Structures are given as structure tokens and as C-alpha cells.
């Protein structure tokens, strides 16, 4: 069994056969019943992998969820545009950078 040490990409975990603890039933509950959430966990606690899982879900990547709980719960598998901002790559984040970054990403999504 391979463990996904340091891997934060859900697609990579699933495609390469890494061990994965299925929490997708909770993901489905969060998506179908919730409105706003604040995700706060300690460092190295799986936040990035969880967000990658959400991204794959909202992109409609059904094949990545084969054999997981959400594959039995979800029936529509719609695809939505995703605005993914990874601020982990920057040591400092300035508000003046965010507006152009968001506008650029939104233009990429529109095209």
C-alpha cells in the first residue's frame, strides 16, 4: 500500500493508487446541505487535499470518485467553473496583487 505523503492533489492520489480515507459522504453532505463554511485545521491536516477533492467534485470528474461513497450519493455530476487561488506559493500576499490575479483567472475561465 502506498501512502500519499506530501501529495495534495486528489486526482494524483486516486489515479496512482495511493491509500485514501473515504470522507466523500461528508463532502456530499457539506455540498448538498451547507451554505457557508470556514475550514480551520492545524498544519499538515489535509486541508489542501480536501480542497482538491472539492475541486474535482465541482469539475464533475466522476471517474475519480468510483468506489467512493459519493459515487452512490451523487447522480447529476455537473461541472462548474472553478476559481483556484493557491496562496501557498507566496511568502507574502499583498491585496494589490489579488485583484489582477483574480481577474486574470476569471478571464481564463470565461475563455
Biopython code that builds the backbone (N, CA, C, O; Angstrom):
import numpy as np
from Bio.PDB.StructureBuilder import StructureBuilder

atoms = [
    (1, "UNK", "N", (0.850, -1.180, 0.000)),
    (1, "UNK", "CA", (0.000, 0.000, 0.000)),
    (1, "UNK", "C", (0.892, 1.239, 0.000)),
    (1, "UNK", "O", (1.835, 1.339, 0.785)),
    (2, "UNK", "N", (0.583, 2.179, -0.889)),
    (2, "UNK", "CA", (1.342, 3.422, -0.974)),
    (2, "UNK", "C", (0.586, 4.509, -0.215)),
    (2, "UNK", "O", (-0.634, 4.636, -0.324)),
    (3, "UNK", "N", (1.344, 5.290, 0.558)),
    (3, "UNK", "CA", (0.752, 6.398, 1.300)),
    (3, "UNK", "C", (1.074, 7.710, 0.591)),
    (3, "UNK", "O", (2.199, 7.906, 0.131)),
    (4, "UNK", "N", (0.103, 8.601, 0.501)),
    (4, "UNK", "CA", (0.299, 9.840, -0.257)),
    (4, "UNK", "C", (0.985, 10.937, 0.567)),
    (4, "UNK", "O", (0.431, 12.024, 0.732)),
    (5, "UNK", "N", (2.160, 10.663, 1.070)),
    (5, "UNK", "CA", (2.875, 11.627, 1.896)),
    (5, "UNK", "C", (3.205, 12.865, 1.056)),
    (5, "UNK", "O", (3.887, 12.770, 0.036)),
    (6, "UNK", "N", (2.721, 14.007, 1.491)),
    (6, "UNK", "CA", (3.010, 15.270, 0.814)),
    (6, "UNK", "C", (2.236, 15.514, -0.470)),
    (6, "UNK", "O", (2.440, 16.544, -1.113)),
    (7, "UNK", "N", (1.360, 14.608, -0.861)),
    (7, "UNK", "CA", (0.582, 14.787, -2.096)),
    (7, "UNK", "C", (-0.728, 15.485, -1.747)),
    (7, "UNK", "O", (-1.486, 15.021, -0.896)),
    (8, "UNK", "N", (-0.981, 16.603, -2.414)),
    (8, "UNK", "CA", (-2.149, 17.419, -2.108)),
    (8, "UNK", "C", (-3.139, 17.466, -3.260)),
    (8, "UNK", "O", (-4.049, 18.295, -3.257)),
    (9, "UNK", "N", (-2.977, 16.595, -4.236)),
    (9, "UNK", "CA", (-3.835, 16.589, -5.408)),
    (9, "UNK", "C", (-4.670, 15.309, -5.425)),
    (9, "UNK", "O", (-4.136, 14.205, -5.526)),
    (10, "UNK", "N", (-5.992, 15.479, -5.323)),
    (10, "UNK", "CA", (-6.901, 14.338, -5.256)),
    (10, "UNK", "C", (-6.785, 13.438, -6.482)),
    (10, "UNK", "O", (-6.764, 12.214, -6.353)),
    (11, "UNK", "N", (-6.710, 14.033, -7.664)),
    (11, "UNK", "CA", (-6.584, 13.247, -8.894)),
    (11, "UNK", "C", (-5.336, 12.390, -8.888)),
    (11, "UNK", "O", (-5.375, 11.230, -9.297)),
    (12, "UNK", "N", (-4.233, 12.950, -8.429)),
    (12, "UNK", "CA", (-2.979, 12.197, -8.358)),
    (12, "UNK", "C", (-3.093, 11.038, -7.370)),
    (12, "UNK", "O", (-2.619, 9.935, -7.643)),
    (13, "UNK", "N", (-3.717, 11.288, -6.234)),
    (13, "UNK", "CA", (-3.905, 10.233, -5.230)),
    (13, "UNK", "C", (-4.726, 9.090, -5.812)),
    (13, "UNK", "O", (-4.359, 7.924, -5.663)),
    (14, "UNK", "N", (-5.830, 9.411, -6.471)),
    (14, "UNK", "CA", (-6.726, 8.378, -6.996)),
    (14, "UNK", "C", (-6.148, 7.658, -8.215)),
    (14, "UNK", "O", (-6.255, 6.436, -8.321)),
    (15, "UNK", "N", (-5.544, 8.400, -9.124)),
    (15, "UNK", "CA", (-5.010, 7.786, -10.354)),
    (15, "UNK", "C", (-3.808, 6.885, -10.094)),
    (15, "UNK", "O", (-3.570, 5.932, -10.836)),
    (16, "UNK", "N", (-3.059, 7.181, -9.050)),
    (16, "UNK", "CA", (-1.837, 6.425, -8.779)),
    (16, "UNK", "C", (-1.994, 5.385, -7.672)),
    (16, "UNK", "O", (-1.002, 4.817, -7.214)),
    (17, "UNK", "N", (-3.225, 5.132, -7.240)),
    (17, "UNK", "CA", (-3.498, 4.045, -6.310)),
    (17, "UNK", "C", (-2.990, 4.250, -4.894)),
    (17, "UNK", "O", (-2.709, 3.279, -4.192)),
    (18, "UNK", "N", (-2.869, 5.501, -4.466)),
    (18, "UNK", "CA", (-2.458, 5.757, -3.089)),
    (18, "UNK", "C", (-3.606, 5.438, -2.132)),
    (18, "UNK", "O", (-4.773, 5.457, -2.522)),
    (19, "UNK", "N", (-3.266, 5.150, -0.892)),
    (19, "UNK", "CA", (-4.283, 4.936, 0.135)),
    (19, "UNK", "C", (-5.085, 6.232, 0.290)),
    (19, "UNK", "O", (-4.523, 7.327, 0.281)),
    (20, "UNK", "N", (-6.383, 6.092, 0.431)),
    (20, "UNK", "CA", (-7.248, 7.258, 0.583)),
    (20, "UNK", "C", (-8.356, 6.910, 1.563)),
    (20, "UNK", "O", (-9.085, 5.941, 1.353)),
    (21, "UNK", "N", (-8.493, 7.689, 2.630)),
    (21, "UNK", "CA", (-9.570, 7.502, 3.601)),
    (21, "UNK", "C", (-10.797, 8.218, 3.043)),
    (21, "UNK", "O", (-10.794, 9.438, 2.873)),
    (22, "UNK", "N", (-11.837, 7.450, 2.761)),
    (22, "UNK", "CA", (-13.025, 7.976, 2.091)),
    (22, "UNK", "C", (-13.873, 8.824, 3.039)),
    (22, "UNK", "O", (-14.548, 8.303, 3.927)),
    (23, "UNK", "N", (-13.825, 10.125, 2.834)),
    (23, "UNK", "CA", (-14.664, 11.053, 3.583)),
    (23, "UNK", "C", (-15.652, 11.743, 2.646)),
    (23, "UNK", "O", (-16.198, 12.799, 2.968)),
    (24, "UNK", "N", (-15.873, 11.132, 1.486)),
    (24, "UNK", "CA", (-16.692, 11.789, 0.475)),
    (24, "UNK", "C", (-18.173, 11.843, 0.839)),
    (24, "UNK", "O", (-18.901, 12.670, 0.290)),
    (25, "UNK", "N", (-18.636, 10.992, 1.742)),
    (25, "UNK", "CA", (-20.027, 11.105, 2.206)),
    (25, "UNK", "C", (-20.192, 12.425, 2.963)),
    (25, "UNK", "O", (-21.225, 13.086, 2.852)),
    (26, "UNK", "N", (-19.171, 12.801, 3.729)),
    (26, "UNK", "CA", (-19.206, 14.083, 4.435)),
    (26, "UNK", "C", (-19.101, 15.243, 3.450)),
    (26, "UNK", "O", (-19.739, 16.280, 3.631)),
    (27, "UNK", "N", (-18.297, 15.064, 2.414)),
    (27, "UNK", "CA", (-18.182, 16.075, 1.364)),
    (27, "UNK", "C", (-19.551, 16.303, 0.727)),
    (27, "UNK", "O", (-19.967, 17.447, 0.542)),
    (28, "UNK", "N", (-20.245, 15.231, 0.395)),
    (28, "UNK", "CA", (-21.567, 15.341, -0.228)),
    (28, "UNK", "C", (-22.545, 16.056, 0.705)),
    (28, "UNK", "O", (-23.328, 16.898, 0.265)),
    (29, "UNK", "N", (-22.496, 15.720, 1.979)),
    (29, "UNK", "CA", (-23.372, 16.366, 2.957)),
    (29, "UNK", "C", (-23.058, 17.855, 3.045)),
    (29, "UNK", "O", (-23.968, 18.684, 3.084)),
    (30, "UNK", "N", (-21.791, 18.189, 3.075)),
    (30, "UNK", "CA", (-21.372, 19.583, 3.137)),
    (30, "UNK", "C", (-21.884, 20.348, 1.917)),
    (30, "UNK", "O", (-22.408, 21.453, 2.050)),
    (31, "UNK", "N", (-21.732, 19.765, 0.740)),
    (31, "UNK", "CA", (-22.117, 20.423, -0.511)),
    (31, "UNK", "C", (-23.634, 20.519, -0.651)),
    (31, "UNK", "O", (-24.143, 21.541, -1.109)),
    (32, "UNK", "N", (-24.350, 19.493, -0.272)),
    (32, "UNK", "CA", (-25.794, 19.468, -0.513)),
    (32, "UNK", "C", (-26.607, 20.150, 0.581)),
    (32, "UNK", "O", (-27.730, 20.589, 0.329)),
    (33, "UNK", "N", (-26.062, 20.245, 1.791)),
    (33, "UNK", "CA", (-26.841, 20.811, 2.889)),
    (33, "UNK", "C", (-26.330, 22.159, 3.369)),
    (33, "UNK", "O", (-27.066, 22.906, 4.014)),
    (34, "UNK", "N", (-25.102, 22.473, 3.069)),
    (34, "UNK", "CA", (-24.487, 23.653, 3.655)),
    (34, "UNK", "C", (-24.664, 24.917, 2.851)),
    (34, "UNK", "O", (-25.148, 24.907, 1.719)),
    (35, "UNK", "N", (-24.256, 26.006, 3.474)),
    (35, "UNK", "CA", (-24.272, 27.289, 2.803)),
    (35, "UNK", "C", (-22.881, 27.911, 2.879)),
    (35, "UNK", "O", (-22.243, 28.113, 1.846)),
    (36, "UNK", "N", (-22.404, 28.216, 4.075)),
    (36, "UNK", "CA", (-21.075, 28.793, 4.259)),
    (36, "UNK", "C", (-20.307, 27.957, 5.265)),
    (36, "UNK", "O", (-20.864, 27.494, 6.260)),
    (37, "UNK", "N", (-19.035, 27.770, 5.000)),
    (37, "UNK", "CA", (-18.179, 27.031, 5.921)),
    (37, "UNK", "C", (-16.845, 27.736, 6.060)),
    (37, "UNK", "O", (-16.341, 28.338, 5.111)),
    (38, "UNK", "N", (-16.289, 27.654, 7.233)),
    (38, "UNK", "CA", (-14.929, 28.108, 7.491)),
    (38, "UNK", "C", (-14.132, 26.868, 7.853)),
    (38, "UNK", "O", (-14.413, 26.219, 8.860)),
    (39, "UNK", "N", (-13.143, 26.536, 7.040)),
    (39, "UNK", "CA", (-12.342, 25.334, 7.270)),
    (39, "UNK", "C", (-11.074, 25.706, 8.021)),
    (39, "UNK", "O", (-10.199, 26.384, 7.482)),
    (40, "UNK", "N", (-10.982, 25.268, 9.244)),
    (40, "UNK", "CA", (-9.816, 25.571, 10.062)),
    (40, "UNK", "C", (-9.287, 24.275, 10.662)),
    (40, "UNK", "O", (-9.970, 23.618, 11.448)),
    (41, "UNK", "N", (-8.087, 23.921, 10.292)),
    (41, "UNK", "CA", (-7.435, 22.719, 10.813)),
    (41, "UNK", "C", (-5.963, 23.050, 11.021)),
    (41, "UNK", "O", (-5.459, 24.008, 10.435)),
    (42, "UNK", "N", (-5.271, 22.276, 11.840)),
    (42, "UNK", "CA", (-3.829, 22.513, 12.027)),
    (42, "UNK", "C", (-3.051, 22.269, 10.734)),
    (42, "UNK", "O", (-3.560, 21.681, 9.780)),
    (43, "UNK", "N", (-1.815, 22.733, 10.734)),
    (43, "UNK", "CA", (-0.937, 22.492, 9.586)),
    (43, "UNK", "C", (-0.823, 21.000, 9.311)),
    (43, "UNK", "O", (-0.863, 20.178, 10.227)),
    (44, "UNK", "N", (-0.677, 20.660, 8.005)),
    (44, "UNK", "CA", (-0.455, 19.279, 7.573)),
    (44, "UNK", "C", (-1.629, 18.367, 7.957)),
    (44, "UNK", "O", (-1.431, 17.187, 8.250)),
    (45, "UNK", "N", (-2.829, 18.908, 7.953)),
    (45, "UNK", "CA", (-4.003, 18.152, 8.395)),
    (45, "UNK", "C", (-4.948, 17.816, 7.251)),
    (45, "UNK", "O", (-6.062, 17.350, 7.493)),
    (46, "UNK", "N", (-4.523, 18.044, 5.996)),
    (46, "UNK", "CA", (-5.321, 17.622, 4.857)),
    (46, "UNK", "C", (-6.225, 18.669, 4.237)),
    (46, "UNK", "O", (-7.100, 18.328, 3.441)),
    (47, "UNK", "N", (-6.037, 19.938, 4.581)),
    (47, "UNK", "CA", (-6.898, 20.983, 4.014)),
    (47, "UNK", "C", (-6.740, 21.083, 2.499)),
    (47, "UNK", "O", (-7.731, 21.152, 1.772)),
    (48, "UNK", "N", (-5.510, 21.091, 2.028)),
    (48, "UNK", "CA", (-5.271, 21.235, 0.584)),
    (48, "UNK", "C", (-5.807, 20.035, -0.190)),
    (48, "UNK", "O", (-6.383, 20.201, -1.265)),
    (49, "UNK", "N", (-5.625, 18.837, 0.342)),
    (49, "UNK", "CA", (-6.165, 17.646, -0.321)),
    (49, "UNK", "C", (-7.689, 17.693, -0.338)),
    (49, "UNK", "O", (-8.310, 17.322, -1.334)),
    (50, "UNK", "N", (-8.294, 18.146, 0.752)),
    (50, "UNK", "CA", (-9.748, 18.250, 0.795)),
    (50, "UNK", "C", (-10.245, 19.263, -0.236)),
    (50, "UNK", "O", (-11.230, 19.006, -0.928)),
    (51, "UNK", "N", (-9.572, 20.413, -0.345)),
    (51, "UNK", "CA", (-9.976, 21.409, -1.340)),
    (51, "UNK", "C", (-9.782, 20.885, -2.756)),
    (51, "UNK", "O", (-10.579, 21.192, -3.643)),
    (52, "UNK", "N", (-8.738, 20.105, -2.978)),
    (52, "UNK", "CA", (-8.531, 19.477, -4.279)),
    (52, "UNK", "C", (-9.654, 18.477, -4.573)),
    (52, "UNK", "O", (-10.098, 18.349, -5.714)),
    (53, "UNK", "N", (-10.104, 17.780, -3.542)),
    (53, "UNK", "CA", (-11.224, 16.844, -3.691)),
    (53, "UNK", "C", (-12.492, 17.606, -4.067)),
    (53, "UNK", "O", (-13.236, 17.186, -4.954)),
    (54, "UNK", "N", (-12.735, 18.730, -3.389)),
    (54, "UNK", "CA", (-13.887, 19.572, -3.729)),
    (54, "UNK", "C", (-13.791, 20.080, -5.168)),
    (54, "UNK", "O", (-14.785, 20.104, -5.892)),
    (55, "UNK", "N", (-12.603, 20.479, -5.568)),
    (55, "UNK", "CA", (-12.404, 20.965, -6.935)),
    (55, "UNK", "C", (-12.732, 19.870, -7.953)),
    (55, "UNK", "O", (-13.411, 20.130, -8.946)),
    (56, "UNK", "N", (-12.259, 18.664, -7.711)),
    (56, "UNK", "CA", (-12.556, 17.545, -8.616)),
    (56, "UNK", "C", (-14.051, 17.256, -8.655)),
    (56, "UNK", "O", (-14.604, 16.956, -9.713)),
    (57, "UNK", "N", (-14.700, 17.346, -7.506)),
    (57, "UNK", "CA", (-16.146, 17.128, -7.416)),
    (57, "UNK", "C", (-16.890, 18.169, -8.258)),
    (57, "UNK", "O", (-17.757, 17.823, -9.060)),
    (58, "UNK", "N", (-16.543, 19.451, -8.067)),
    (58, "UNK", "CA", (-17.243, 20.516, -8.787)),
    (58, "UNK", "C", (-16.860, 20.584, -10.261)),
    (58, "UNK", "O", (-17.582, 21.185, -11.056)),
    (59, "UNK", "N", (-15.748, 19.983, -10.635)),
    (59, "UNK", "CA", (-15.390, 19.882, -12.060)),
    (59, "UNK", "C", (-16.108, 18.706, -12.712)),
    (59, "UNK", "O", (-16.006, 18.509, -13.923)),
    (60, "UNK", "N", (-16.835, 17.924, -11.912)),
    (60, "UNK", "CA", (-17.592, 16.797, -12.452)),
    (60, "UNK", "C", (-16.733, 15.612, -12.834)),
    (60, "UNK", "O", (-17.107, 14.842, -13.718)),
    (61, "UNK", "N", (-15.585, 15.447, -12.187)),
    (61, "UNK", "CA", (-14.662, 14.355, -12.512)),
    (61, "UNK", "C", (-15.120, 13.056, -11.845)),
    (61, "UNK", "O", (-14.466, 12.538, -10.940)),
    (62, "UNK", "N", (-16.230, 12.559, -12.305)),
    (62, "UNK", "CA", (-16.900, 11.390, -11.728)),
    (62, "UNK", "C", (-15.985, 10.177, -11.606)),
    (62, "UNK", "O", (-16.045, 9.458, -10.609)),
    (63, "UNK", "N", (-15.135, 9.938, -12.615)),
    (63, "UNK", "CA", (-14.289, 8.739, -12.619)),
    (63, "UNK", "C", (-13.333, 8.696, -11.424)),
    (63, "UNK", "O", (-12.943, 7.612, -10.989)),
    (64, "UNK", "N", (-12.955, 9.855, -10.891)),
    (64, "UNK", "CA", (-12.055, 9.875, -9.729)),
    (64, "UNK", "C", (-12.749, 9.374, -8.464)),
    (64, "UNK", "O", (-12.086, 8.975, -7.506)),
    (65, "UNK", "N", (-14.068, 9.394, -8.460)),
    (65, "UNK", "CA", (-14.831, 9.034, -7.271)),
    (65, "UNK", "C", (-15.402, 7.616, -7.334)),
    (65, "UNK", "O", (-16.148, 7.209, -6.443)),
    (66, "UNK", "N", (-15.053, 6.865, -8.382)),
    (66, "UNK", "CA", (-15.525, 5.482, -8.488)),
    (66, "UNK", "C", (-15.105, 4.688, -7.256)),
    (66, "UNK", "O", (-13.940, 4.703, -6.858)),
    (67, "UNK", "N", (-16.069, 3.996, -6.663)),
    (67, "UNK", "CA", (-15.791, 3.179, -5.489)),
    (67, "UNK", "C", (-15.851, 3.932, -4.176)),
    (67, "UNK", "O", (-15.712, 3.329, -3.112)),
    (68, "UNK", "N", (-16.054, 5.237, -4.229)),
    (68, "UNK", "CA", (-16.158, 6.040, -3.013)),
    (68, "UNK", "C", (-17.627, 6.323, -2.716)),
    (68, "UNK", "O", (-18.481, 6.195, -3.594)),
    (69, "UNK", "N", (-17.914, 6.706, -1.483)),
    (69, "UNK", "CA", (-19.297, 6.894, -1.041)),
    (69, "UNK", "C", (-20.074, 7.872, -1.917)),
    (69, "UNK", "O", (-21.240, 7.631, -2.227)),
    (70, "UNK", "N", (-19.443, 8.966, -2.317)),
    (70, "UNK", "CA", (-20.157, 9.981, -3.089)),
    (70, "UNK", "C", (-20.608, 9.459, -4.452)),
    (70, "UNK", "O", (-21.545, 10.005, -5.035)),
    (71, "UNK", "N", (-19.973, 8.430, -4.961)),
    (71, "UNK", "CA", (-20.388, 7.882, -6.260)),
    (71, "UNK", "C", (-21.784, 7.276, -6.185)),
    (71, "UNK", "O", (-22.477, 7.186, -7.199)),
    (72, "UNK", "N", (-22.200, 6.860, -4.998)),
    (72, "UNK", "CA", (-23.552, 6.326, -4.800)),
    (72, "UNK", "C", (-24.547, 7.429, -4.453)),
    (72, "UNK", "O", (-25.750, 7.270, -4.664)),
    (73, "UNK", "N", (-24.050, 8.545, -3.922)),
    (73, "UNK", "CA", (-24.928, 9.618, -3.457)),
    (73, "UNK", "C", (-25.239, 10.644, -4.542)),
    (73, "UNK", "O", (-26.367, 11.127, -4.640)),
    (74, "UNK", "N", (-24.246, 10.973, -5.347)),
    (74, "UNK", "CA", (-24.411, 11.993, -6.391)),
    (74, "UNK", "C", (-24.939, 11.354, -7.667)),
    (74, "UNK", "O", (-24.485, 10.286, -8.078)),
    (75, "UNK", "N", (-25.910, 12.027, -8.289)),
    (75, "UNK", "CA", (-26.493, 11.496, -9.514)),
    (75, "UNK", "C", (-26.308, 12.433, -10.710)),
    (75, "UNK", "O", (-26.396, 11.991, -11.855)),
    (76, "UNK", "N", (-26.055, 13.713, -10.458)),
    (76, "UNK", "CA", (-26.005, 14.691, -11.548)),
    (76, "UNK", "C", (-24.611, 14.902, -12.130)),
    (76, "UNK", "O", (-24.469, 14.982, -13.351)),
    (77, "UNK", "N", (-23.599, 14.992, -11.309)),
    (77, "UNK", "CA", (-22.209, 15.208, -11.734)),
    (77, "UNK", "C", (-22.088, 16.353, -12.739)),
    (77, "UNK", "O", (-21.566, 16.177, -13.840)),
    (78, "UNK", "N", (-22.575, 17.514, -12.345)),
    (78, "UNK", "CA", (-22.446, 18.716, -13.169)),
    (78, "UNK", "C", (-21.033, 19.282, -13.025)),
    (78, "UNK", "O", (-20.353, 19.049, -12.026)),
    (79, "UNK", "N", (-20.618, 20.014, -14.023)),
    (79, "UNK", "CA", (-19.316, 20.675, -13.998)),
    (79, "UNK", "C", (-19.524, 22.175, -13.820)),
    (79, "UNK", "O", (-20.353, 22.780, -14.500)),
    (80, "UNK", "N", (-18.769, 22.767, -12.904)),
    (80, "UNK", "CA", (-18.854, 24.191, -12.625)),
    (80, "UNK", "C", (-17.487, 24.836, -12.836)),
    (80, "UNK", "O", (-16.459, 24.181, -12.660)),
    (81, "UNK", "N", (-17.468, 26.117, -13.213)),
    (81, "UNK", "CA", (-16.178, 26.816, -13.307)),
    (81, "UNK", "C", (-15.556, 26.934, -11.911)),
    (81, "UNK", "O", (-16.255, 27.200, -10.933)),
    (82, "UNK", "N", (-14.265, 26.740, -11.832)),
    (82, "UNK", "CA", (-13.553, 26.776, -10.555)),
    (82, "UNK", "C", (-12.538, 27.910, -10.580)),
    (82, "UNK", "O", (-11.752, 28.029, -11.520)),
    (83, "UNK", "N", (-12.557, 28.732, -9.555)),
    (83, "UNK", "CA", (-11.550, 29.772, -9.373)),
    (83, "UNK", "C", (-10.614, 29.288, -8.277)),
    (83, "UNK", "O", (-10.949, 29.348, -7.094)),
    (84, "UNK", "N", (-9.446, 28.810, -8.670)),
    (84, "UNK", "CA", (-8.482, 28.211, -7.745)),
    (84, "UNK", "C", (-7.329, 29.187, -7.539)),
    (84, "UNK", "O", (-6.569, 29.466, -8.467)),
    (85, "UNK", "N", (-7.202, 29.705, -6.319)),
    (85, "UNK", "CA", (-6.101, 30.600, -5.970)),
    (85, "UNK", "C", (-5.232, 29.893, -4.946)),
    (85, "UNK", "O", (-5.681, 29.619, -3.833)),
    (86, "UNK", "N", (-4.009, 29.599, -5.307)),
    (86, "UNK", "CA", (-3.078, 28.934, -4.394)),
    (86, "UNK", "C", (-2.122, 29.977, -3.837)),
    (86, "UNK", "O", (-1.207, 30.429, -4.526)),
    (87, "UNK", "N", (-2.342, 30.351, -2.588)),
    (87, "UNK", "CA", (-1.505, 31.367, -1.955)),
    (87, "UNK", "C", (-0.339, 30.746, -1.197)),
    (87, "UNK", "O", (0.434, 31.464, -0.563)),
    (88, "UNK", "N", (-0.203, 29.437, -1.251)),
    (88, "UNK", "CA", (0.916, 28.761, -0.589)),
    (88, "UNK", "C", (2.250, 29.073, -1.252)),
    (88, "UNK", "O", (3.298, 28.953, -0.616)),
    (89, "UNK", "N", (2.226, 29.465, -2.498)),
    (89, "UNK", "CA", (3.475, 29.689, -3.232)),
    (89, "UNK", "C", (4.121, 31.027, -2.886)),
    (89, "UNK", "O", (5.290, 31.249, -3.203)),
    (90, "UNK", "N", (3.384, 31.907, -2.249)),
    (90, "UNK", "CA", (3.898, 33.237, -1.911)),
    (90, "UNK", "C", (4.231, 33.327, -0.427)),
    (90, "UNK", "O", (3.488, 32.829, 0.418)),
    (91, "UNK", "N", (5.361, 33.972, -0.120)),
    (91, "UNK", "CA", (5.718, 34.190, 1.288)),
    (91, "UNK", "C", (4.877, 35.305, 1.880)),
    (91, "UNK", "O", (4.482, 35.256, 3.045)),
    (92, "UNK", "N", (4.607, 36.316, 1.057)),
    (92, "UNK", "CA", (3.751, 37.424, 1.474)),
    (92, "UNK", "C", (2.690, 37.615, 0.402)),
    (92, "UNK", "O", (2.961, 37.480, -0.791)),
    (93, "UNK", "N", (1.495, 37.928, 0.838)),
    (93, "UNK", "CA", (0.405, 38.177, -0.102)),
    (93, "UNK", "C", (-0.060, 39.613, 0.097)),
    (93, "UNK", "O", (-0.401, 40.025, 1.205)),
    (94, "UNK", "N", (-0.066, 40.354, -0.982)),
    (94, "UNK", "CA", (-0.485, 41.747, -0.931)),
    (94, "UNK", "C", (-1.842, 41.889, -1.603)),
    (94, "UNK", "O", (-2.110, 41.274, -2.634)),
    (95, "UNK", "N", (-2.689, 42.709, -1.001)),
    (95, "UNK", "CA", (-4.027, 42.925, -1.545)),
    (95, "UNK", "C", (-3.934, 43.449, -2.976)),
    (95, "UNK", "O", (-4.760, 43.098, -3.819)),
    (96, "UNK", "N", (-2.940, 44.281, -3.254)),
    (96, "UNK", "CA", (-2.797, 44.852, -4.600)),
    (96, "UNK", "C", (-2.545, 43.775, -5.656)),
    (96, "UNK", "O", (-2.810, 44.004, -6.836)),
    (97, "UNK", "N", (-2.045, 42.617, -5.261)),
    (97, "UNK", "CA", (-1.811, 41.507, -6.194)),
    (97, "UNK", "C", (-3.094, 40.716, -6.461)),
    (97, "UNK", "O", (-3.274, 40.153, -7.541)),
    (98, "UNK", "N", (-3.975, 40.682, -5.472)),
    (98, "UNK", "CA", (-5.134, 39.791, -5.559)),
    (98, "UNK", "C", (-6.094, 40.168, -6.686)),
    (98, "UNK", "O", (-6.558, 39.297, -7.423)),
    (99, "UNK", "N", (-6.391, 41.449, -6.822)),
    (99, "UNK", "CA", (-7.358, 41.860, -7.848)),
    (99, "UNK", "C", (-6.913, 41.436, -9.247)),
    (99, "UNK", "O", (-7.687, 40.781, -9.946)),
    (100, "UNK", "N", (-5.688, 41.784, -9.691)),
    (100, "UNK", "CA", (-5.279, 41.330, -11.027)),
    (100, "UNK", "C", (-5.227, 39.804, -11.149)),
    (100, "UNK", "O", (-5.538, 39.256, -12.206)),
    (101, "UNK", "N", (-4.837, 39.120, -10.072)),
    (101, "UNK", "CA", (-4.762, 37.660, -10.110)),
    (101, "UNK", "C", (-6.153, 37.065, -10.313)),
    (101, "UNK", "O", (-6.337, 36.165, -11.133)),
    (102, "UNK", "N", (-7.126, 37.569, -9.566)),
    (102, "UNK", "CA", (-8.497, 37.066, -9.677)),
    (102, "UNK", "C", (-9.071, 37.393, -11.055)),
    (102, "UNK", "O", (-9.704, 36.542, -11.681)),
    (103, "UNK", "N", (-8.855, 38.617, -11.530)),
    (103, "UNK", "CA", (-9.367, 38.995, -12.855)),
    (103, "UNK", "C", (-8.755, 38.134, -13.954)),
    (103, "UNK", "O", (-9.454, 37.718, -14.878)),
    (104, "UNK", "N", (-7.464, 37.867, -13.863)),
    (104, "UNK", "CA", (-6.808, 37.007, -14.853)),
    (104, "UNK", "C", (-7.419, 35.606, -14.845)),
    (104, "UNK", "O", (-7.743, 35.059, -15.899)),
    (105, "UNK", "N", (-7.574, 35.031, -13.654)),
    (105, "UNK", "CA", (-8.138, 33.676, -13.553)),
    (105, "UNK", "C", (-9.570, 33.639, -14.073)),
    (105, "UNK", "O", (-9.975, 32.671, -14.717)),
    (106, "UNK", "N", (-10.341, 34.698, -13.792)),
    (106, "UNK", "CA", (-11.721, 34.733, -14.275)),
    (106, "UNK", "C", (-11.765, 34.816, -15.801)),
    (106, "UNK", "O", (-12.636, 34.214, -16.428)),
    (107, "UNK", "N", (-10.835, 35.555, -16.398)),
    (107, "UNK", "CA", (-10.766, 35.624, -17.862)),
    (107, "UNK", "C", (-10.398, 34.275, -18.461)),
    (107, "UNK", "O", (-10.906, 33.904, -19.519)),
    (108, "UNK", "N", (-9.522, 33.544, -17.793)),
    (108, "UNK", "CA", (-9.159, 32.200, -18.252)),
    (108, "UNK", "C", (-10.382, 31.293, -18.211)),
    (108, "UNK", "O", (-10.611, 30.511, -19.134)),
    (109, "UNK", "N", (-11.164, 31.398, -17.148)),
    (109, "UNK", "CA", (-12.370, 30.575, -17.008)),
    (109, "UNK", "C", (-13.374, 30.912, -18.111)),
    (109, "UNK", "O", (-13.988, 30.014, -18.686)),
    (110, "UNK", "N", (-13.542, 32.200, -18.407)),
    (110, "UNK", "CA", (-14.516, 32.625, -19.423)),
    (110, "UNK", "C", (-14.149, 32.146, -20.819)),
    (110, "UNK", "O", (-15.033, 31.881, -21.634)),
    (111, "UNK", "N", (-12.855, 32.032, -21.105)),
    (111, "UNK", "CA", (-12.449, 31.676, -22.472)),
    (111, "UNK", "C", (-12.456, 30.186, -22.717)),
    (111, "UNK", "O", (-12.137, 29.740, -23.820)),
]
sb = StructureBuilder()
sb.init_structure("model")
sb.init_model(0)
sb.init_chain("A")
sb.init_seg("    ")
for serial, (resi, resn, name, xyz) in enumerate(atoms, 1):
    if name == "N":
        sb.init_residue(resn, " ", resi, " ")
    sb.init_atom(name, np.array(xyz, "f"), 0.0, 1.0, " ", f" {name:<3s}", serial, name[0])
structure = sb.get_structure()
